[in-house]
Amino acid sequence: EQSSALADVIRFFEWSRIVLLHCDDVYCVGLRDGVERQLNAHGIQVHRSHEVASQLITRGDAIGAISVVQGLLEEECGGAEDDTAVVVIIVHEHEELMRAAAEANLTASILGTESMGSVESIDNHTAASGALALRPGGVDETHDKHELFVSSLGERATSNYFALTAYDAVWSLAHA
């Protein structure tokens, strides 16, 4: 349920200018489509999407992708100088993209999937960027709000354990 979690964060922060930067494999394209569906269900439009190769992203690829994203924000959204723009990064290899975003002074907020939020994948550029990302891992079943959390997921909590692990960081942030 990563698409639900990503859409919930976008709605929570009231980001209205949205660009999805995703890789071209089935997983990333499916997640992109899911995020778009979730947002559309709440009357929020994704302004643009930009696709990159699913293989390891080279420095040149990353610089080019960030340049395209900046152009999309300026063309479609009139720039990203305020707090309403977000770039959702749906890729397996994010490090070069984060370096390129930092070097280009990308002013939009950045939201990433679990590949960006896993402890093993966080590098200095990602950690220093202020980007939000989903966090893979378990759910703290001892937390006093665990039952409320599980009940809010309904059927998804029992039929799909990934719903718990993909959603827990976002839910915790939104309800902190």
N, C-alpha and C positions, 0 to 999 in steps of 0.2 A: 504493500500500500504506500510505496514511496511517492507515487503521484499525488495521493491525497495529502500526504505530509507536506510536500513541497507547495502545493496549492494553499494549504492552510497557513503556512508561513507567509506566503505572498499576500494573502488576505489580511493576516494579522498586522503586518507592517504597512498595509494599504499601498503597496507598490502598484502603480497603474501603467507603467511603461515597461513592458516585459520583452526581453529577447532571450530565446532558448538557444544555447550553444551546445550542440550534441554531436556525438560520433555517429558513423553510418552503419553500425551493426544493429541486429534485430533488437537486442536488449535496450540500447539507448534510444532507438527510434520508437519502440513501444512505450518507453518511459516518457519521452517527449509527447507522444500522442495522449498518454494518460493525463499528464499535467495539463495539457491544453483542454481536454474533456472536462476535467475537474474545474478548471477556471471558467470555462464557458458555462458550466452548470450554475455558476454564481454570477453570471453576467460580466465576467472579466475577459477581455481579449488579449491574446498574445500578439504583440505587434509583428514580430518577425522571428524566424528560426534561421540558424546558420549551421551547416553540417561540415564536420571535419572527418578525416580518415580515422578508422578505429585502431590502426597500428600506432606504435609509439609516435608521438607528435614531436617533430623536430623544432628547433628554435625558429627557423624560418616559417614553418607552418603556423606556429603559435603566434608569432608577430603578425602574420597575415590575417589569421582568424580574429585577433583582437582589433586589428585595424578595420576589418569588415564590421565587427560589432559596433565600434565607435561610429562608423559611417551610418549604420542602421539607426542608431540612437539619434544621431544628428538629423538624418533625413526624415525618419518617421516621427520622431518625438521632439525635435527641436533642441537636441542636446541632452545632457544628463547632469546639469548643474544643481538640480535640487534632489530631494530625497525620494522621488517617486520612481526612479529607474532602477531596474534590477536585471542582471544577467544570470540566468540559471545555467550552471555548467553541468552537463550530463555526459560525461566522458569517463573512461577508465584511467586515463593518464592525464592528470591535471597540472602537474608541476610546471611544465613549460608555459602553459596558458597563464598560470598565476604570475610567473616571472614577467611575461610579456605585458600583462595587465598592469603590474606595478611600474614597469619601465615606461609604459604609455600614459601613466597617470589616469587610468580609466576611473571616471568619477561615479559610475553606477555602483550600487551595492552588488555583492556577489553571493549567490546561494548555490551550494553544491550538493551532489548526491552522496551516498554512503562511501563511494570510492574516495572522495575528498575528505570525508570526516573520519576515516579509520585512523587509528593512532599510528599504525605503521606507515601511512602515506603522508603524514603531515611533515612538510619541510619548512625551512625558515621563511620562505616567501608566502606560503599558505598561512602559517601561524601568525605572521605579522600583518596580513592583509585585512584582518577584521571580517573576513568572509564567514558566513554561516554555512554549516553543512550538517547533513544528517549523520548520525553516528550508528554504525552497526554494533551489535553486541546484545547482551541480554537485558532483561527487564529486572529491575529491583523489586522483587515480589515482597520484600519486607517493608517497603515504603508505605506510610499510612494512607496514601491515596491510590495504591495499586488497585484495589477493588473498584473504585470509581473509574479509573482508567480502563480496566478490562470491560466494565459494564458499558462504557461509552463506545467501545468498539463492537459490541454486540456479537453477532455470529462470527465476524472476522477473527475475534480473539481465540475462538476454539477451533476454527477450521483452517486457519492459516497462521502459524506461529510467526512467520515473517512479518505479519501485520504488527505484531507487538515490537519486534526488534527494529523495524524501520521507522516506526512512528514514535517511539518513546522519547527521543531527544526533543523532537518538535513539540510534542504534547506537553512535556515538562516545561519547555521554554514558554509556551503560550499560556500555561496555567500557573506559572511561578508567582 
